[in-house]
Amino acid sequence: MTPERDTHRLGTVDQMGQGTPASTWSAWRRAFDELDLSGWDRVLVVAPHPDDEVLGVGALMAALVSRGADVTVAAVTDGGAAYPLSPTLGPAALARVRVTESDAACATLGVAPPHRLGLPDGAVASHEPELVDHLLTLLRPATICLATWAGDGHPDHEATGRAAAQACRATGAVLVEYPVWMWHWSSPGDEAVPWHRVRAISLSEAELARKRRAVDHFVSQTQALSDHPADAAVLPPFVIDRLVRDREVVLL
């Protein structure tokens, strides 16, 4: 679903509902330091919705697995609210579809099916203490916790980032954030983004192709459920183009 924006922060003009195009980001070749994966032996990826883990850091997940890291995913919600007015799939049925898609995508990246935390899609902020409690059971000292950035421009993503930060402080885990909707709401050089914290993961053609194969499993999001206007694809090509490019980034 299209995220709500805090107009006092991320600053792009959302023309025609499509955000900043991939071509604008690709033309902005700001140099970022490469991410150092030393010590990334145990990694927990926290995804607000089924697909965020793959769209944000799918190639990084696969690279970590290939290096022998223990990579697990915690899915905060099952994504049942993606089509709130759909005449085709209700929330429960859609959630079942999205869980299946997420499991298949993770398998493509070499990762086991996610831990399903079962919080309500669209209302993670109302359940932050519960999310913190879940994460406390999954995190250990020195675990790398990859969670959506707390400034990402989507309420569920931001609540997930806040909860992950709190759980990391309590356990001694290391918080690393990744953006998803930032690429929609922000724009190159946006002063609301802490670019000094950004580290890049440059992707080979093989790594990019593997991420694309994983993304292809999310049919319920990338293709319309029906011809009804309420069933239009949540992640049309212009969104995927922003998120599947030749590098991923995280914020340290």
Disulfide bonds with the S-S distance in Angstrom:
none
